[in-house]
Amino acid sequence: MSVFGRIQDGWRRFRNQLMGRVGFQTFATAFPLTRPIARRRSRQLFDLIAGFTYSQTLVACVELGLIERLSRSPASLDELARAFGFAEHRLERLLKAAVSLKILERTSRGHYDLGIHGAALIGNPWIAGFIKHHQLLYRDLADPISVVRGGEGLTALQSYWAYTADHHGQETDAKDVSAYTDLMGQSQAAVAREILSAYDFSAHRHLLDIGGSNGSFILAAAQRHKALAFTLFDLPAVSQIARERILSARLDGRVAVVEGSFLTDPLPDSADVATLIRVLHDHDDESVAKIMGAAFRALKPDGVLIVAEPFSGIPSIEPVTDAYFGLYFAAMGQGKTRTTAEIIAIGQKIGFRSARVVATQNPLITGILVLRI
């Protein structure tokens, strides 16, 4: 351990002992120079305590239809109460909560309109799908210790993500996968924009999208890169959904759909670039090595593998990657977020010669790691 590291550790222990004393907390709150810091820390701690009520306020606004209704025009409490069948004093409780969280705002006339967060939902309609989907996560997290410990019965998220059963030898059908495939497809447009803006595929001839879901990324990439050929590889039930969308888009001449499991089946070997979009973080290290190894064997010499997902180790999004995704994957029963260094280390063992991180506009939506054979 370095001298600097020991100093940091010593300071941390001293700070924690000091802040744990009631007398110091009282002093910090009363002293003018430390009062703003004490208030800010107090608010941050309370946000951790009250976070569930914040998220449920958002859920209520989405499920009730408040966001959609106010996107058309502002409305008074009376108008909204009549529209949604509420007693005014009861609906007002929800509206005040939403205003405090900037989901809604009050107009100069005292009516209700969308706030900055509510307006953002209109521009990203896929988020509403995830908000409703999170009821499954909340159900599982009623007992977070049990979820983190694992192995105590099937969770709601394990039932929802049907491919976890497929990877353990249980076959899935179109009915099993349609819900999660649709959910992932809703957000794929935003992910595709990030990837296509950050990485130029024009130097490639054939793209293999491994775990390509319903084909949303390929459809977006095909519009931008007219000379690029594509192969989508996914489970049979998911591939059936993708094939229908590709036929509807009249891209069946440019896009081949191949069925299989990337954990057990060989991948098509005609591509010079492969994509793993929000795939690796759904799996444990052993499975990640299998997936990346299959991609390595399938790619042409000097081929490129693109890993696109939110990465751990980025300070600005750590609460998302390590707290949100951490508990989400615990409830799902598999998966974890990784730093780019961790993925690169796995890639080097497989045989990838080089790797580079490509900056994206919004790393919360996705980061990009490019590995070359």
C-alpha positions as CSV (number, residue, x, y, z in Angstrom):
1,M,0.0,0.0,0.0
2,S,1.3,3.5,-0.9
3,V,2.0,6.2,1.6
4,F,-0.8,8.3,0.0
5,G,-3.2,5.3,0.4
6,R,-2.4,5.0,4.1
7,I,-3.0,8.7,4.6
8,Q,-6.3,8.5,2.8
9,D,-7.4,5.5,4.9
10,G,-6.4,7.3,8.1
11,W,-8.3,10.4,7.2
12,R,-11.4,8.3,6.3
13,R,-11.3,6.7,9.8
14,F,-10.8,10.0,11.5
15,R,-13.6,11.6,9.5
16,N,-16.1,8.8,10.2
17,Q,-15.4,8.9,13.9
18,L,-15.8,12.6,14.0
19,M,-19.1,12.6,12.0
20,G,-20.5,9.8,14.1
21,R,-20.5,12.0,17.2
22,V,-23.7,13.8,18.1
23,G,-21.8,16.8,19.5
24,F,-19.9,17.3,16.2
25,Q,-23.1,17.0,14.2
26,T,-24.7,19.7,16.4
27,F,-21.7,22.0,16.1
28,A,-21.5,21.5,12.3
29,T,-25.2,22.4,11.9
30,A,-24.9,25.5,14.1
31,F,-21.5,26.9,12.9
32,P,-22.1,29.3,9.9
33,L,-19.2,28.0,7.9
34,T,-20.1,24.3,8.1
35,R,-23.9,24.8,8.2
36,P,-24.3,24.6,4.4
37,I,-22.3,21.4,4.2
38,A,-24.2,19.8,7.1
39,R,-27.5,20.7,5.6
40,R,-26.5,19.3,2.2
41,R,-25.2,16.0,3.7
42,S,-28.4,15.8,5.8
43,R,-30.5,16.2,2.6
44,Q,-28.4,13.6,0.8
45,L,-28.8,11.1,3.6
46,F,-32.6,11.7,3.7
47,D,-32.8,11.2,0.0
48,L,-31.3,7.7,0.5
49,I,-34.0,7.0,3.1
50,A,-36.9,8.5,1.1
51,G,-35.8,7.4,-2.4
52,F,-38.5,4.7,-2.7
53,T,-41.3,7.3,-2.2
54,Y,-39.7,9.5,-4.9
55,S,-39.7,6.6,-7.4
56,Q,-43.3,5.6,-6.5
57,T,-44.4,9.2,-7.0
58,L,-43.1,8.9,-10.5
59,V,-44.7,5.5,-11.0
60,A,-48.1,6.9,-9.9
61,C,-47.8,9.9,-12.3
62,V,-47.0,7.6,-15.2
63,E,-49.6,4.9,-14.5
64,L,-52.3,7.4,-13.8
65,G,-51.7,9.1,-17.1
66,L,-50.8,12.5,-15.6
67,I,-47.7,12.9,-17.8
68,E,-49.6,12.2,-21.0
69,R,-52.6,14.4,-20.0
70,L,-50.4,17.4,-19.1
71,S,-48.3,17.1,-22.2
72,R,-51.4,18.3,-24.1
73,S,-52.1,21.4,-21.9
74,P,-51.9,22.6,-18.3
75,A,-54.8,21.8,-16.1
76,S,-56.3,22.9,-12.7
77,L,-56.6,20.6,-9.7
78,D,-60.4,20.5,-10.3
79,E,-60.0,19.5,-13.9
80,L,-57.5,16.8,-13.1
81,A,-59.6,15.5,-10.2
82,R,-62.6,15.1,-12.4
83,A,-60.6,13.6,-15.2
84,F,-59.1,10.9,-13.0
85,G,-61.9,10.3,-10.6
86,F,-60.1,11.6,-7.4
87,A,-61.2,13.6,-4.5
88,E,-59.4,16.9,-4.9
89,H,-57.6,16.8,-1.5
90,R,-56.3,13.3,-2.3
91,L,-55.0,14.0,-5.8
92,E,-53.4,17.2,-4.5
93,R,-51.2,15.1,-2.3
94,L,-49.7,13.4,-5.4
95,L,-49.5,16.6,-7.4
96,K,-47.6,18.4,-4.6
97,A,-45.2,15.4,-4.4
98,A,-44.6,15.5,-8.1
99,V,-44.0,19.3,-8.1
100,S,-41.4,18.9,-5.3
101,L,-39.5,16.3,-7.5
102,K,-39.8,18.5,-10.6
103,I,-42.0,16.0,-12.4
104,L,-44.6,18.7,-12.5
105,E,-44.6,22.5,-12.1
106,R,-47.2,25.1,-11.1
107,T,-48.1,27.8,-13.7
108,S,-48.6,31.5,-12.9
109,R,-52.4,30.7,-12.7
110,G,-51.9,27.9,-10.2
111,H,-52.5,25.2,-12.7
112,Y,-50.3,22.1,-13.2
113,D,-48.0,21.6,-16.1
114,L,-45.1,19.3,-16.8
115,G,-41.8,20.0,-15.0
116,I,-38.4,19.4,-16.4
117,H,-38.4,15.7,-15.6
118,G,-41.9,15.1,-16.8
119,A,-41.1,16.8,-20.1
120,A,-38.1,14.6,-20.5
121,L,-40.4,11.6,-20.3
122,I,-42.3,12.8,-23.3
123,G,-39.1,13.0,-25.3
124,N,-38.1,9.5,-24.2
125,P,-41.3,7.5,-24.2
126,W,-39.4,4.2,-23.7
127,I,-38.6,5.3,-20.1
128,A,-42.3,5.0,-19.2
129,G,-42.1,1.3,-20.1
130,F,-39.1,0.8,-17.7
131,I,-40.9,2.7,-15.0
132,K,-43.9,0.4,-15.2
133,H,-41.6,-2.6,-15.4
134,H,-39.8,-1.6,-12.2
135,Q,-42.8,-2.8,-10.2
136,L,-41.3,-6.3,-10.6
137,L,-38.0,-5.0,-9.2
138,Y,-39.7,-3.3,-6.2
139,R,-41.6,-6.5,-5.5
140,D,-38.3,-8.4,-5.3
141,L,-36.5,-5.7,-3.3
142,A,-39.1,-5.9,-0.5
143,D,-36.5,-8.2,1.0
144,P,-33.2,-6.9,-0.3
145,I,-31.0,-9.1,1.9
146,S,-32.7,-12.2,0.5
147,V,-32.2,-10.9,-3.0
148,V,-28.5,-10.2,-2.5
149,R,-27.9,-13.5,-0.7
150,G,-29.7,-15.4,-3.6
151,G,-30.9,-18.9,-4.0
152,E,-34.2,-18.6,-2.2
153,G,-36.8,-19.2,-4.8
154,L,-37.7,-17.6,-8.2
155,T,-37.8,-13.8,-8.2
156,A,-40.3,-11.8,-10.3
157,L,-37.4,-10.6,-12.5
158,Q,-36.2,-14.1,-13.1
159,S,-39.6,-15.1,-14.3
160,Y,-39.7,-12.0,-16.5
161,W,-36.3,-12.4,-18.2
162,A,-37.1,-15.8,-19.8
163,Y,-33.7,-16.2,-21.4
164,T,-32.2,-16.9,-18.0
165,A,-34.2,-20.2,-18.1
166,D,-33.1,-20.9,-21.7
167,H,-29.5,-20.6,-20.7
168,H,-30.1,-23.2,-18.0
169,G,-31.5,-25.7,-20.4
170,Q,-35.2,-24.7,-20.5
171,E,-36.5,-23.8,-23.9
172,T,-38.4,-20.5,-24.4
173,D,-41.1,-19.6,-26.9
174,A,-42.3,-16.4,-28.5
175,K,-44.8,-15.8,-25.7
176,D,-42.1,-16.1,-23.0
177,V,-39.8,-13.5,-24.7
178,S,-42.2,-11.1,-26.3
179,A,-42.6,-8.9,-23.2
180,Y,-38.9,-8.4,-22.5
181,T,-38.0,-8.1,-26.2
182,D,-40.6,-5.3,-26.6
183,L,-39.2,-3.6,-23.5
184,M,-35.6,-3.7,-24.7
185,G,-36.7,-2.6,-28.2
186,Q,-38.3,0.5,-26.7
187,S,-35.0,1.7,-25.4
188,Q,-32.9,0.5,-28.2
189,A,-33.5,3.6,-30.3
190,A,-31.7,5.8,-27.8
191,V,-28.8,3.2,-27.5
192,A,-28.5,2.9,-31.2
193,R,-28.2,6.7,-31.6
194,E,-25.4,6.8,-29.1
195,I,-23.5,4.0,-30.8
196,L,-24.0,5.2,-34.3
197,S,-23.0,8.7,-33.4
198,A,-19.8,7.6,-31.6
199,Y,-18.5,4.8,-33.9
200,D,-18.2,4.9,-37.7
201,F,-19.2,1.5,-39.2
202,S,-18.5,2.7,-42.8
203,A,-15.1,0.9,-42.8
204,H,-16.8,-2.4,-42.3
205,R,-18.5,-4.7,-44.7
206,H,-20.5,-7.1,-42.6
207,L,-21.9,-6.7,-39.0
208,L,-22.9,-9.5,-36.7
209,D,-25.2,-8.4,-33.9
210,I,-24.8,-11.0,-31.2
211,G,-28.0,-11.2,-29.0
212,G,-29.6,-8.7,-31.4
213,S,-33.0,-8.9,-29.9
214,N,-35.8,-7.7,-32.1
215,G,-33.4,-6.1,-34.6
216,S,-33.8,-2.5,-33.5
217,F,-30.1,-1.7,-33.7
218,I,-29.6,-3.3,-37.1
219,L,-32.6,-1.4,-38.5
220,A,-31.1,1.8,-37.3
221,A,-27.7,1.0,-38.6
222,A,-29.0,-0.1,-42.0
223,Q,-30.6,3.3,-42.5
224,R,-27.2,5.0,-41.9
225,H,-24.9,2.6,-43.7
226,K,-26.4,1.5,-47.0
227,A,-23.5,-0.7,-48.0
228,L,-23.3,-2.7,-44.8
229,A,-24.6,-6.3,-44.6
230,F,-25.9,-7.7,-41.4
231,T,-26.5,-10.9,-39.5
232,L,-28.6,-11.0,-36.3
233,F,-28.0,-13.9,-33.9
234,D,-30.3,-14.6,-31.0
235,L,-32.5,-17.3,-29.4
236,P,-35.0,-18.9,-31.7
237,A,-38.1,-17.3,-30.1
238,V,-36.5,-13.8,-30.2
239,S,-35.2,-14.4,-33.8
240,Q,-38.8,-15.0,-34.9
241,I,-39.8,-11.6,-33.7
242,A,-36.7,-10.0,-35.3
243,R,-37.3,-11.8,-38.6
244,E,-40.9,-10.3,-38.8
245,R,-39.6,-6.8,-38.3
246,I,-36.8,-7.2,-40.8
247,L,-39.3,-8.5,-43.4
248,S,-41.6,-5.5,-42.7
249,A,-38.7,-3.1,-43.3
250,R,-37.9,-5.0,-46.6
251,L,-34.4,-5.5,-45.4
252,D,-34.4,-9.3,-45.7
253,G,-32.0,-9.0,-48.6
254,R,-29.4,-7.3,-46.4
255,V,-30.0,-9.0,-43.1
256,A,-29.7,-12.7,-42.3
257,V,-31.2,-14.0,-39.1
258,V,-29.5,-17.0,-37.4
259,E,-31.0,-18.8,-34.4
260,G,-29.0,-20.2,-31.5
261,S,-27.6,-19.6,-28.1
262,F,-24.3,-17.7,-27.9
263,L,-23.4,-19.8,-24.9
264,T,-23.5,-23.1,-26.6
265,D,-23.7,-22.6,-30.4
266,P,-21.0,-21.4,-32.9
267,L,-21.6,-17.9,-34.3
268,P,-21.9,-17.2,-38.0
269,D,-18.4,-16.5,-39.3
270,S,-18.9,-14.0,-42.2
271,A,-18.5,-10.7,-40.3
272,D,-15.6,-8.3,-39.9
273,V,-17.3,-6.4,-37.0
274,A,-19.5,-7.8,-34.2
275,T,-21.6,-6.0,-31.6
276,L,-22.6,-7.0,-28.1
277,I,-25.1,-4.4,-27.1
278,R,-26.2,-4.7,-23.4
279,V,-25.3,-8.4,-23.4
280,L,-22.2,-8.9,-21.3
281,H,-23.6,-7.2,-18.1
282,D,-26.4,-9.7,-18.1
283,H,-24.0,-12.6,-17.5
284,D,-21.3,-13.9,-15.0
285,D,-17.6,-13.8,-15.8
286,E,-17.5,-17.4,-17.1
287,S,-20.4,-16.8,-19.5
288,V,-18.8,-13.5,-20.6
289,A,-15.6,-15.3,-21.5
290,K,-17.6,-17.8,-23.5
291,I,-19.5,-15.1,-25.4
292,M,-16.4,-13.1,-26.2
293,G,-14.5,-16.2,-27.1
294,A,-17.3,-17.2,-29.6
295,A,-17.1,-13.7,-31.1
296,F,-13.3,-14.0,-31.4
297,R,-13.6,-17.3,-33.3
298,A,-16.3,-16.0,-35.6
299,L,-14.7,-12.7,-36.6
300,K,-12.5,-12.4,-39.7
301,P,-8.8,-11.7,-39.3
302,D,-8.3,-8.1,-38.0
303,G,-12.0,-8.1,-37.0
304,V,-13.5,-5.8,-34.4
305,L,-15.7,-6.6,-31.4
306,I,-17.8,-3.7,-30.1
307,V,-19.1,-3.9,-26.5
308,A,-21.8,-1.4,-25.8
309,E,-23.3,-1.0,-22.3
310,P,-23.0,1.2,-19.2
311,F,-19.6,0.6,-17.6
312,S,-18.7,0.6,-14.0
313,G,-15.9,2.8,-12.7
314,I,-17.2,6.0,-14.2
315,P,-17.8,8.4,-11.2
316,S,-20.6,10.4,-12.9
317,I,-22.8,7.2,-13.3
318,E,-21.6,5.0,-10.4
319,P,-25.0,5.1,-8.6
320,V,-26.6,3.7,-11.8
321,T,-24.0,1.1,-12.6
322,D,-23.2,-0.1,-9.1
323,A,-26.3,0.6,-7.0
324,Y,-29.2,0.3,-9.5
325,F,-27.8,-2.3,-11.8
326,G,-26.1,-4.1,-8.9
327,L,-29.4,-4.8,-7.2
328,Y,-31.3,-5.3,-10.4
329,F,-28.9,-8.1,-11.5
330,A,-29.1,-9.6,-8.0
331,A,-32.8,-9.9,-8.4
332,M,-32.4,-11.2,-11.9
333,G,-30.1,-13.9,-10.5
334,Q,-27.2,-13.2,-12.8
335,G,-25.0,-10.5,-14.3
336,K,-23.0,-7.5,-13.1
337,T,-21.6,-4.3,-14.5
338,R,-17.9,-4.2,-15.2
339,T,-15.2,-1.7,-15.7
340,T,-13.6,-1.5,-19.2
341,A,-10.4,-2.8,-17.7
342,E,-12.2,-5.9,-16.5
343,I,-13.6,-6.6,-19.9
344,I,-10.3,-5.8,-21.6
345,A,-8.6,-8.4,-19.3
346,I,-11.0,-11.1,-20.3
347,G,-10.5,-10.1,-24.0
348,Q,-6.7,-10.3,-23.7
349,K,-6.9,-13.9,-22.3
350,I,-9.1,-14.8,-25.3
351,G,-6.6,-13.3,-27.8
352,F,-7.8,-9.8,-28.6
353,R,-4.6,-7.8,-29.4
354,S,-5.8,-4.3,-28.6
355,A,-8.7,-2.3,-27.0
356,R,-9.8,1.3,-26.9
357,V,-12.6,3.1,-25.2
358,V,-14.8,5.3,-27.5
359,A,-16.4,8.3,-25.7
360,T,-20.2,8.5,-26.0
361,Q,-22.4,11.5,-25.5
362,N,-24.2,9.9,-22.6
363,P,-22.4,7.1,-20.8
364,L,-25.4,6.5,-18.7
365,I,-27.2,5.1,-21.8
366,T,-24.2,3.3,-23.1
367,G,-20.4,3.3,-23.2
368,I,-18.4,1.7,-26.0
369,L,-15.3,-0.5,-25.9
370,V,-13.7,-1.6,-29.2
371,L,-11.5,-4.7,-29.1
372,R,-9.5,-5.8,-32.2
373,I,-8.2,-9.2,-33.1
